[in-house]
């Protein structure tokens, strides 16, 4: 088994510097369904923390949601 600090080559050819990947999650920090400076600080801290990839969630606002056609 490879170490978490070992590089990881993805099928597309991209090489991640290590195997630390933060998956998408709900931060519950939006104000009026909009991201804030707190989001920028949080993702900035994660980026400086050595993660190879930060996967963000999908922006969703119930005011822009459509039901089945």
C-alpha positions as CSV (number, residue, x, y, z in Angstrom):
1,X,0.0,0.0,0.0
2,X,1.3,3.4,-0.9
3,X,2.0,6.1,1.7
4,X,-0.4,9.1,1.8
5,X,2.6,11.3,1.1
6,X,3.3,9.4,-2.2
7,X,2.3,11.2,-5.5
8,X,-0.9,9.8,-7.2
9,X,-1.3,9.7,-11.0
10,X,-4.9,10.0,-12.1
11,X,-6.2,8.2,-15.2
12,X,-6.3,11.6,-17.0
13,X,-2.5,11.9,-16.5
14,X,-2.7,14.6,-13.8
15,X,-0.2,13.9,-10.9
16,X,-1.3,14.9,-7.4
17,X,1.6,15.7,-5.0
18,X,0.1,13.4,-2.4
19,X,-3.0,11.4,-1.6
20,X,-4.7,13.9,0.7
21,X,-8.0,14.9,-0.9
22,X,-10.8,16.9,0.8
23,X,-14.2,15.8,-0.6
24,X,-17.1,18.1,-1.1
25,X,-19.1,19.0,2.0
26,X,-21.6,21.6,3.2
27,X,-19.8,24.3,5.1
28,X,-23.1,26.0,6.2
29,X,-21.5,29.4,6.0
30,X,-23.4,31.1,3.2
31,X,-25.3,34.4,3.8
32,X,-28.4,34.8,1.7
33,X,-27.3,31.8,-0.4
34,X,-24.0,33.5,-1.3
35,X,-20.4,32.6,-0.4
36,X,-18.7,35.0,2.0
37,X,-15.1,36.0,2.9
38,X,-15.2,33.2,5.5
39,X,-15.4,30.7,2.6
40,X,-12.3,32.3,1.0
41,X,-10.4,32.1,4.3
42,X,-11.4,28.5,5.0
43,X,-10.4,27.2,1.5
44,X,-7.2,29.3,1.7
45,X,-6.3,27.6,5.0
46,X,-7.0,24.2,3.5
47,X,-4.9,25.0,0.4
48,X,-2.0,26.0,2.6
49,X,-2.4,22.8,4.6
50,X,-0.8,20.6,2.0
51,X,-3.9,19.0,0.5
52,X,-3.3,17.7,-3.0
53,X,-6.9,18.5,-4.0
54,X,-9.9,20.4,-2.6
55,X,-13.2,19.2,-4.1
56,X,-15.8,21.9,-3.7
57,X,-19.5,21.3,-3.5
58,X,-22.1,22.4,-6.0
59,X,-23.6,25.8,-5.4
60,X,-27.3,25.3,-4.9
61,X,-30.0,27.8,-4.2
62,X,-33.6,26.8,-3.8
63,X,-34.6,30.0,-5.7
64,X,-32.9,28.6,-8.8
65,X,-34.1,25.1,-8.6
66,X,-36.3,23.6,-11.3
67,X,-38.4,20.5,-10.9
68,X,-39.0,17.8,-13.4
69,X,-40.2,19.0,-16.8
